Amino acid sequence: MTTADHLAAIDLLRARGFGGGPDHHLAELATSEDFWEDDGTRRPIVEDQYEAERDGLGALLTARWGEPRELDLGPVLERSMEDESIPEPWSTLSCHTPDLRLWRADGLWIGLGVSQWDKELPFQLLAVLTTVDPPA
């Protein structure tokens, strides 16, 4: 998918609303293919590529809604592991996405992040849209 496709997907989610369902949408905008070399070493370029895609899409969102808020999800994960109740989507995101760029628009938080559930699993470019405020 192109950056224009990613932007269209975010716009579609914004238009969808939440109509009685969960108060958030989580979209996988892109998922990496195999990122291991034949000798078993990891290709770091894949992570760099996904961060560059996030940053490119983020530039378009910044043009729309201004500078994003940076949210480090590491402390959120730690708090949830200490049995603090963290609302969704923040609790799940903190398990596999180290940080998010967040914009506030029309009563929604719109976030972009690069996710990886485990070191052997693919990278994902994620978008989250939610009415739930991020943890303080």
C-alpha positions, 0 to 999 in steps of 0.5 A, spaced: 500 500 500 502 507 498 502 512 503 495 515 500 492 508 501 494 508 508 491 515 509 485 513 505 484 507 510 485 512 516 479 517 513 475 511 512 476 509 519 474 516 522 468 516 518 466 509 520 465 511 527 464 507 533 456 505 533 455 501 539 462 497 538 468 498 542 471 505 542 477 504 538 479 501 531 486 498 530 488 497 523 494 494 520 496 498 515 502 494 512 505 488 515 512 486 513 514 480 509 520 475 511 526 479 514 531 474 516 537 473 511 539 466 509 544 466 515 539 467 520 541 474 521 536 480 522 535 485 516 535 492 520 532 495 514 525 492 515 524 496 521 527 502 518 523 502 512 516 501 517 519 507 521 520 511 515 513 509 512 510 511 519 514 518 519 511 519 511 504 518 513 505 522 520 508 528 516 501 528 512 497 528 518 501 533 521 499 538 515 492 536 517 492 537 525 499 540 527 504 537 531 503 530 534 504 528 541 509 522 542 507 517 547 512 512 550 508 506 551 513 502 555 511 505 562 504 503 560 506 496 559 510 496 566 503 499 569 499 494 566 504 488 569 503 491 576 496 490 575 494 497 574 487 497 570 489 500 563 483 501 558 483 499 551 486 500 546 492 502 550 493 496 554 494 491 548 498 496 544 503 497 550 504 489 549 507 490 542 508 497 540 513 501 543 511 508 542 505 512 538 505 519 534 498 521 537 494 527 534 487 529 536 482 531 531 474 532 532 474 528 538 478 522 536 485 520 538 489 518 531 495 514 532 501 511 528 506 506 531 510 501 528 509 494 532 512 487 533 509 482 537 515 478 538 522 478 535 521 473 530 514 476 527 513 481 522 513 488 523 506 492 522 505 499 521 499 500 525 493 506 526 489 507 532 483 511 532 479 512 539 475 516 543 479 513 550 484 518 552 491 516 553 494 514 560 496 519 564 
